[in-house]
């Protein structure tokens, strides 16, 4: 797992003399150790420098921009730092920023406090000056306030580091579409040029024949190695081993293509299988378990979103998967969602050891494909969608509680998840539909709405959160206001 680097920089000035700089620097190093311990192993925070002049600030942000190892910058004003001297630097800023409003001492030293102490420990108004110039310049940033050792503060910083890492990944993300999207479907389409301008995603298409040719080139050693992995990860519950081996060949072929082009996600479609014997099922599932993004029917936005969420959740251990709302269950006035797909749900969310089965698919006109079958685990989760509204993108997050299906489904030959929406079925589904949310989502047990909201704000895209406090009419009004806001910013029609 890659460890993402973050710089802690501290604002001060020469007004109070140079004697204070050594003290502030030592405190910065101490603070950075505390923050770094809190965010490991995912991230590491290091004290970078004191910033005392416009030239130093501008140089710092230029250096951060050109350092690919740096995922974000944390600022804190130990003393008063006149914000006009931050203007040139903030104009250069391209990396995510967190403004930490804190102070080094937890309590006031009542018997010893004097004006020297007051001049040195001025974050209370130094950070207000700092915050003003951000607002004046409309710079994107996260503000976290409180004592830096408090768990509530550290938790917000932890989540922000994951969001910032997602932005870094997004800026260099390459998605491969194997075939086009499902014909006549609106929500899985979108403006790929706008997406690359906004997110950094490069999305390009390869014909299914590219995979078919690579399947033919799979060696026996490669096949044996992949089958050994299947035997360790899954229970093989079929006598049709040839079908399982073909999925292994598909996985090897797709992985070769992804690695060759530096891609971290892909899509397939059952309508474009020329040269292939099966639709990738187990192959897509196991590649998701390895960390790749995936979505079916050419849905490149969800594939990219899954890859970014998997990266942001790395080390979480609970799982994230491509998902689709499939059918509902109504009982005692409650509504529940059964999610699944034709084949491709990620085993990372399985509650039990998945079984490999070979069953008919019913569409696509190809051989019966192998797939991993399981029920998803219980727990708090989110359903996430990114949609193209024609000129701007909207991220929609819906809170839910994943449940064990109420009864067994012996005739359902695919992986399945069941969940209850917050605050209730009707409010959540009406809100989702008003927001234009897709039928494809990413279901994540590892991330919550705060991490995703941070990401959306860093990317300057609209964010809609459906949660325990959601009211449909209020949400509609909020989205109407957001529509006006983004039109004024020049997004959309």
C-alpha positions as CSV (number, residue, x, y, z in Angstrom):
1,X,0.0,0.0,0.0
2,X,1.4,3.4,-1.0
3,X,1.9,5.9,1.8
4,X,0.7,9.4,0.7
5,X,2.8,12.4,1.7
6,X,1.4,15.6,3.3
7,X,3.2,18.7,4.3
8,X,2.5,20.7,7.4
9,X,3.5,24.4,6.9
10,X,3.2,27.0,9.6
11,X,2.6,30.7,9.0
12,X,4.3,33.4,11.0
13,X,6.2,36.7,10.3
14,X,9.3,38.7,11.3
15,X,7.4,41.2,13.4
16,X,8.1,39.3,16.7
17,X,11.8,38.8,16.1
18,X,13.7,35.7,14.9
19,X,14.1,34.2,18.4
20,X,10.6,32.6,18.1
21,X,11.3,30.7,14.9
22,X,13.2,27.8,16.5
23,X,10.4,27.3,19.1
24,X,7.7,27.3,16.4
25,X,9.7,24.9,14.2
26,X,10.1,22.5,17.1
27,X,6.4,22.7,17.8
28,X,5.7,22.1,14.2
29,X,7.8,18.9,14.2
30,X,6.0,17.7,17.3
31,X,2.6,18.4,15.8
32,X,3.5,16.7,12.6
33,X,4.5,13.5,14.5
34,X,1.1,13.5,16.2
35,X,-0.7,13.9,12.9
36,X,1.4,11.4,11.1
37,X,0.8,8.8,13.7
38,X,-2.9,9.4,13.4
39,X,-3.1,8.9,9.6
40,X,-0.7,6.0,9.2
41,X,-0.3,3.6,7.5
42,X,-2.3,5.3,4.7
43,X,-0.6,8.6,4.9
44,X,2.4,10.4,6.5
45,X,2.5,14.1,7.6
46,X,5.9,15.8,7.8
47,X,6.7,19.3,9.0
48,X,8.0,21.2,5.9
49,X,8.8,24.7,6.9
50,X,7.9,28.0,8.4
51,X,6.4,30.6,6.0
52,X,7.3,34.2,6.8
53,X,7.3,36.1,3.5
54,X,5.5,36.2,0.1
55,X,8.5,34.7,-1.7
56,X,8.7,31.7,0.7
57,X,5.0,31.0,0.4
58,X,5.0,31.2,-3.4
59,X,8.1,28.9,-3.6
60,X,6.4,26.4,-1.2
61,X,3.3,26.0,-3.3
62,X,5.3,25.8,-6.6
63,X,7.4,23.0,-5.0
64,X,4.3,21.2,-3.8
65,X,2.7,21.4,-7.3
66,X,5.7,19.8,-8.9
67,X,6.3,17.1,-6.4
68,X,4.2,14.1,-7.4
69,X,4.7,12.5,-4.0
70,X,2.8,15.3,-2.2
71,X,-0.9,14.7,-2.0
72,X,-1.8,17.8,0.0
73,X,-0.7,20.7,2.2
74,X,-1.8,21.5,5.8
75,X,-1.5,25.1,6.9
76,X,-1.6,26.5,10.5
77,X,-0.9,30.1,11.6
78,X,1.1,29.8,14.9
79,X,1.3,33.6,15.1
80,X,-0.4,36.4,13.1
81,X,0.5,36.0,9.5
82,X,-0.7,38.9,7.3
83,X,-2.8,37.3,4.6
84,X,-1.8,39.7,1.8
85,X,1.6,38.0,1.7
86,X,-0.2,34.7,0.9
87,X,-1.9,35.9,-2.3
88,X,0.8,35.1,-4.8
89,X,1.3,31.6,-3.2
90,X,-2.4,30.8,-3.1
91,X,-2.7,31.7,-6.8
92,X,-0.1,29.0,-7.5
93,X,-1.8,26.3,-5.3
94,X,-2.9,23.2,-7.2
95,X,-2.8,20.6,-4.5
96,X,-5.6,20.0,-1.9
97,X,-5.3,22.2,1.2
98,X,-6.4,21.7,4.8
99,X,-6.5,24.8,7.1
100,X,-6.0,23.5,10.6
101,X,-7.2,26.0,13.2
102,X,-5.6,24.9,16.4
103,X,-2.9,25.9,18.9
104,X,0.1,24.1,20.5
105,X,-0.9,24.5,24.1
106,X,-4.1,22.8,25.2
107,X,-4.8,25.2,28.2
108,X,-3.9,28.7,29.2
109,X,-1.0,28.9,31.7
110,X,-3.0,31.0,34.1
111,X,-0.1,31.9,36.5
112,X,2.5,32.5,33.8
113,X,0.7,34.1,30.9
114,X,2.2,37.4,29.7
115,X,2.4,39.4,26.5
116,X,5.3,37.3,25.2
117,X,3.0,34.3,25.4
118,X,0.2,36.2,23.8
119,X,2.3,37.3,20.9
120,X,3.7,33.8,20.3
121,X,0.4,32.0,20.5
122,X,-1.9,33.9,18.2
123,X,-3.6,31.2,16.2
124,X,-7.0,32.4,17.5
125,X,-6.8,35.5,15.3
126,X,-3.9,34.4,13.0
127,X,-6.1,31.7,11.5
128,X,-9.0,34.1,11.1
129,X,-6.8,36.4,9.0
130,X,-5.6,33.3,7.1
131,X,-9.2,32.1,6.5
132,X,-10.3,35.5,5.2
133,X,-7.9,35.5,2.3
134,X,-9.0,32.0,1.3
135,X,-12.6,33.2,1.2
136,X,-11.7,36.4,-0.6
137,X,-9.9,34.4,-3.2
138,X,-12.4,31.6,-3.3
139,X,-9.7,29.0,-2.8
140,X,-10.9,25.5,-2.1
141,X,-9.9,24.2,1.3
142,X,-11.0,22.1,4.2
143,X,-11.2,23.8,7.6
144,X,-10.7,21.7,10.7
145,X,-10.9,23.4,14.1
146,X,-10.0,22.2,17.6
147,X,-7.1,21.0,19.7
148,X,-4.8,19.0,17.4
149,X,-4.5,16.0,19.7
150,X,-8.3,15.5,20.1
151,X,-9.6,12.4,18.4
152,X,-12.4,14.3,16.7
153,X,-9.9,16.6,15.0
154,X,-7.6,13.7,14.0
155,X,-10.5,11.8,12.5
156,X,-11.4,14.7,10.2
157,X,-7.8,14.9,9.1
158,X,-7.6,11.2,8.5
159,X,-10.6,11.4,6.2
160,X,-9.3,14.4,4.4
161,X,-6.0,12.7,3.6
162,X,-8.0,9.9,2.0
163,X,-10.0,12.4,0.0
164,X,-6.8,14.2,-1.1
165,X,-5.2,10.9,-2.2
166,X,-8.3,10.2,-4.3
167,X,-7.8,13.5,-6.0
168,X,-4.1,12.6,-6.8
169,X,-5.2,9.3,-8.2
170,X,-8.0,10.9,-10.2
171,X,-5.6,13.3,-11.9
172,X,-3.7,10.4,-13.5
173,X,-6.5,7.8,-13.9
174,X,-6.8,5.9,-17.2
175,X,-10.0,3.8,-17.8
176,X,-10.3,1.3,-20.7
177,X,-13.6,0.5,-22.2
178,X,-13.8,-2.9,-23.8
179,X,-16.6,-2.2,-26.3
180,X,-19.0,0.7,-26.1
181,X,-21.8,1.4,-23.6
182,X,-25.1,-0.4,-23.6
183,X,-27.1,1.0,-26.5
184,X,-29.7,3.8,-25.9
185,X,-28.8,4.1,-22.2
186,X,-28.4,7.7,-21.0
187,X,-26.9,7.7,-17.5
188,X,-23.9,5.5,-18.4
189,X,-22.9,7.9,-21.1
190,X,-21.3,11.3,-20.6
191,X,-18.8,13.8,-21.9
192,X,-15.4,12.1,-21.7
193,X,-13.6,15.3,-22.7
194,X,-15.3,17.2,-19.9
195,X,-14.5,14.4,-17.5
196,X,-10.8,14.6,-18.3
197,X,-10.8,18.3,-17.9
198,X,-12.6,18.2,-14.6
199,X,-11.2,15.0,-13.0
200,X,-8.2,14.0,-15.1
201,X,-9.8,10.7,-16.2
202,X,-8.6,9.5,-19.6
203,X,-11.2,7.2,-21.1
204,X,-10.6,5.2,-24.3
205,X,-12.2,2.3,-26.0
206,X,-10.7,-1.0,-27.2
207,X,-12.6,-3.6,-29.2
208,X,-13.4,-7.0,-27.7
209,X,-11.2,-8.5,-30.3
210,X,-8.2,-7.0,-28.5
211,X,-9.1,-9.2,-25.5
212,X,-9.9,-12.3,-27.7
213,X,-6.4,-12.1,-29.2
214,X,-4.8,-11.8,-25.8
215,X,-6.8,-14.8,-24.5
216,X,-5.2,-16.9,-27.2
217,X,-1.7,-15.8,-26.0
218,X,-2.2,-16.8,-22.4
219,X,0.4,-19.4,-21.4
220,X,-0.2,-22.6,-19.4
221,X,2.0,-21.2,-16.5
222,X,-0.2,-18.0,-16.4
223,X,-3.3,-20.1,-16.4
224,X,-2.1,-22.4,-13.7
225,X,-1.1,-19.5,-11.5
226,X,-4.5,-17.8,-11.8
227,X,-6.4,-21.0,-11.2
228,X,-4.3,-21.6,-8.0
229,X,-5.4,-18.1,-6.8
230,X,-9.0,-19.0,-7.5
231,X,-8.7,-22.2,-5.5
232,X,-7.4,-20.2,-2.5
233,X,-9.9,-17.4,-2.7
234,X,-13.1,-19.3,-3.6
235,X,-14.8,-22.6,-3.3
236,X,-15.1,-24.1,-6.8
237,X,-18.7,-25.4,-6.9
238,X,-18.9,-26.6,-10.5
239,X,-17.7,-29.5,-12.6
240,X,-17.3,-27.2,-15.6
241,X,-13.7,-26.4,-15.0
242,X,-13.2,-25.4,-18.6
243,X,-15.6,-22.4,-18.1
244,X,-13.6,-21.3,-15.0
245,X,-10.4,-21.6,-16.9
246,X,-11.8,-19.4,-19.6
247,X,-12.6,-16.7,-17.0
248,X,-9.0,-17.1,-15.8
249,X,-7.7,-16.5,-19.3
250,X,-10.0,-13.4,-19.7
251,X,-8.7,-12.0,-16.4
252,X,-5.1,-12.5,-17.5
253,X,-5.8,-10.9,-20.9
254,X,-7.6,-7.9,-19.4
255,X,-4.9,-7.4,-16.8
256,X,-2.2,-7.4,-19.5
257,X,-4.1,-4.8,-21.4
258,X,-4.6,-2.6,-18.3
259,X,-0.9,-2.8,-17.3
260,X,0.3,-2.1,-20.8
261,X,-1.7,1.1,-20.9
262,X,-1.3,2.1,-17.2
263,X,-5.0,1.8,-16.7
264,X,-6.6,1.3,-13.2
265,X,-10.1,0.6,-14.4
266,X,-12.2,-0.9,-17.2
267,X,-15.7,-1.6,-18.5
268,X,-17.3,-4.4,-20.5
269,X,-20.7,-4.8,-22.1
270,X,-22.7,-7.9,-22.9
271,X,-23.7,-6.3,-26.3
272,X,-20.1,-6.3,-27.6
273,X,-18.5,-9.8,-27.2
274,X,-17.1,-10.3,-30.7
275,X,-14.5,-13.0,-30.5
276,X,-15.2,-13.9,-26.8
277,X,-16.8,-17.1,-25.6
278,X,-18.1,-15.6,-22.3
279,X,-18.9,-12.3,-20.8
280,X,-16.2,-11.5,-18.2
281,X,-17.8,-12.4,-14.9
282,X,-15.4,-14.0,-12.4
283,X,-12.6,-12.3,-14.3
284,X,-14.1,-8.8,-13.6
285,X,-14.9,-9.8,-10.0
286,X,-11.4,-10.9,-9.2
287,X,-9.9,-7.9,-10.8
288,X,-12.0,-5.7,-8.7
289,X,-10.8,-7.6,-5.6
290,X,-7.2,-6.8,-6.8
291,X,-8.1,-3.1,-6.7
292,X,-9.1,-2.3,-10.2
293,X,-12.2,-0.1,-11.0
294,X,-15.0,-1.8,-13.0
295,X,-18.5,-1.2,-14.2
296,X,-20.7,-3.0,-16.7
297,X,-22.3,-1.9,-19.9
298,X,-19.6,0.7,-20.7
299,X,-20.2,2.8,-17.5
300,X,-16.8,4.5,-17.4
301,X,-17.9,7.0,-14.7
302,X,-18.7,4.3,-12.2
303,X,-15.6,2.3,-13.1
304,X,-13.4,5.4,-12.4
305,X,-15.4,6.1,-9.2
306,X,-14.9,2.6,-7.9
307,X,-11.1,2.7,-8.5
308,X,-10.9,6.0,-6.6
309,X,-13.0,4.8,-3.7
310,X,-11.0,1.6,-3.5
311,X,-7.8,3.7,-3.3
312,X,-9.3,6.1,-0.7
313,X,-10.5,3.1,1.4
314,X,-7.2,1.2,1.1
315,X,-6.5,-0.5,4.4
316,X,-10.1,-0.2,5.5
317,X,-10.7,-3.9,5.1
318,X,-14.5,-3.8,4.8
319,X,-14.8,-3.6,1.0
320,X,-16.2,-1.6,-1.9
321,X,-18.0,-2.9,-5.1
322,X,-19.7,-2.1,-8.3
323,X,-23.4,-2.4,-7.6
324,X,-26.8,-2.0,-9.2
325,X,-30.2,-1.5,-7.6
326,X,-32.1,-4.5,-8.9
327,X,-35.4,-5.1,-7.1
328,X,-37.3,-4.2,-3.9
329,X,-38.9,-6.0,-0.9
330,X,-41.8,-4.4,0.9
331,X,-42.7,-5.7,4.4
332,X,-44.6,-4.1,7.3
333,X,-44.5,-0.7,5.8
334,X,-40.7,-0.8,5.1
335,X,-38.9,-0.9,1.8
336,X,-35.6,-2.7,1.2
337,X,-33.3,-2.9,-1.8
338,X,-31.8,-6.1,-3.3
339,X,-28.7,-5.1,-5.2
340,X,-26.8,-7.3,-7.6
341,X,-25.8,-7.6,-11.2
342,X,-25.7,-10.1,-14.0
343,X,-22.3,-11.3,-12.8
344,X,-20.0,-8.7,-11.5
345,X,-20.1,-7.9,-7.8
346,X,-16.7,-7.5,-6.0
347,X,-15.9,-10.3,-3.5
348,X,-14.4,-7.8,-1.1
349,X,-17.9,-7.2,0.3
350,X,-18.7,-10.9,0.7
351,X,-19.9,-12.2,4.1
352,X,-18.8,-15.7,3.4
353,X,-16.3,-17.5,1.2
354,X,-17.7,-17.1,-2.4
355,X,-18.5,-20.1,-4.5
356,X,-17.6,-20.3,-8.1
357,X,-20.6,-21.4,-10.2
358,X,-21.2,-21.8,-13.9
359,X,-24.8,-20.9,-14.8
360,X,-26.6,-19.6,-17.9
361,X,-26.6,-15.8,-18.4
362,X,-29.6,-15.4,-20.5
363,X,-28.3,-12.4,-22.5
364,X,-25.3,-11.8,-24.7
365,X,-25.7,-15.0,-26.7
366,X,-22.5,-16.6,-25.4
367,X,-21.4,-19.6,-23.3
368,X,-22.5,-20.0,-19.7
369,X,-20.0,-17.9,-17.7
370,X,-18.3,-18.6,-14.4
371,X,-19.0,-16.2,-11.6
372,X,-18.4,-15.9,-7.8
373,X,-21.7,-16.2,-5.8
374,X,-22.1,-14.9,-2.3
375,X,-24.1,-12.7,0.0
376,X,-22.8,-9.3,1.0
377,X,-21.9,-8.5,4.6
378,X,-23.9,-6.5,7.1
379,X,-22.9,-3.0,8.2
380,X,-23.1,0.7,7.5
381,X,-22.5,1.6,3.9
382,X,-23.0,4.2,1.3
383,X,-24.3,4.1,-2.3
384,X,-22.4,6.5,-4.5
385,X,-23.0,7.7,-8.0
386,X,-21.5,10.4,-10.3
387,X,-23.7,11.7,-13.1
388,X,-23.1,14.0,-16.0
389,X,-25.8,16.7,-16.0
390,X,-24.6,18.3,-19.3
391,X,-21.9,20.7,-18.5
392,X,-21.3,19.7,-14.9
393,X,-21.0,16.6,-12.8
394,X,-22.9,15.7,-9.6
395,X,-21.9,13.2,-6.9
396,X,-24.8,11.6,-5.1
397,X,-24.2,9.7,-1.8
398,X,-27.0,7.8,-0.1
399,X,-26.5,6.3,3.4
400,X,-27.7,2.8,4.0
401,X,-27.6,-0.1,6.4
402,X,-26.6,-3.4,4.7
403,X,-28.5,-6.4,5.9
404,X,-28.5,-10.2,5.5
405,X,-31.2,-11.2,3.0
406,X,-34.3,-12.3,5.0
407,X,-34.4,-15.6,3.3
408,X,-32.1,-17.8,1.2
409,X,-32.3,-17.4,-2.6
410,X,-31.2,-20.9,-3.9
411,X,-32.1,-20.1,-7.5
412,X,-30.3,-16.8,-7.7
413,X,-26.9,-17.6,-9.3
414,X,-25.2,-14.3,-8.7
415,X,-23.8,-12.3,-5.8
416,X,-26.3,-10.1,-4.0
417,X,-26.5,-7.4,-1.4
418,X,-29.5,-6.2,0.6
419,X,-29.8,-2.8,2.3
420,X,-32.2,-0.4,4.1
421,X,-32.0,3.2,3.0
422,X,-31.7,6.2,5.3
423,X,-33.9,7.9,6.4
424,X,-36.5,5.6,4.9
425,X,-37.3,4.0,1.5
426,X,-39.6,6.6,0.0
427,X,-37.5,9.7,1.0
428,X,-34.3,8.1,-0.1
429,X,-35.5,6.8,-3.5
430,X,-37.5,10.0,-4.3
431,X,-34.5,12.1,-3.4
432,X,-32.2,9.8,-5.6
433,X,-34.5,10.1,-8.5
434,X,-34.9,13.9,-8.2
435,X,-31.1,14.1,-8.1
436,X,-30.8,12.1,-11.3
437,X,-28.8,9.3,-9.6
438,X,-27.8,6.3,-11.7
439,X,-28.9,2.7,-11.4
440,X,-25.2,1.8,-11.2
441,X,-23.4,2.7,-8.0
442,X,-20.4,2.0,-5.9
443,X,-21.3,0.4,-2.6
444,X,-18.7,1.1,0.0
445,X,-18.5,-0.1,3.6
446,X,-15.2,1.7,4.2
447,X,-16.0,5.3,3.4
448,X,-18.6,7.7,4.7
449,X,-20.1,10.9,3.2
450,X,-17.5,13.2,4.7
451,X,-14.6,11.6,2.7
452,X,-16.7,11.8,-0.5
453,X,-17.8,15.4,0.2
454,X,-14.2,16.4,0.6
455,X,-13.4,14.8,-2.7
456,X,-16.3,16.5,-4.5
457,X,-15.3,19.9,-3.0
458,X,-11.6,19.4,-4.1
459,X,-12.8,18.6,-7.6
460,X,-15.4,21.5,-7.6
461,X,-18.3,19.2,-8.4
462,X,-21.8,19.3,-7.0
463,X,-22.4,17.1,-4.0
464,X,-25.8,15.7,-2.8
465,X,-26.0,13.7,0.4
466,X,-29.2,11.6,1.2
467,X,-29.1,10.8,4.9
468,X,-31.0,10.4,8.1
469,X,-32.0,14.1,8.1
470,X,-33.0,14.4,4.5
471,X,-36.3,16.0,3.5
472,X,-37.3,15.7,-0.1
473,X,-38.7,19.2,-0.6
474,X,-35.7,20.8,1.2
475,X,-33.3,18.7,-1.0
476,X,-35.1,19.8,-4.1
477,X,-34.8,23.5,-3.1
478,X,-31.1,22.9,-2.3
479,X,-30.5,21.4,-5.7
480,X,-32.3,24.3,-7.4
481,X,-30.0,26.7,-5.7
482,X,-27.0,24.7,-6.6
483,X,-28.2,24.7,-10.2
484,X,-28.2,28.5,-10.1
485,X,-24.8,28.5,-8.4
486,X,-23.1,26.3,-11.1
487,X,-24.8,28.3,-13.9
488,X,-23.3,31.5,-12.5
489,X,-19.9,29.7,-12.4
490,X,-20.3,28.9,-16.1
491,X,-21.2,25.2,-15.7
492,X,-24.2,23.8,-17.5
493,X,-26.9,25.2,-19.7
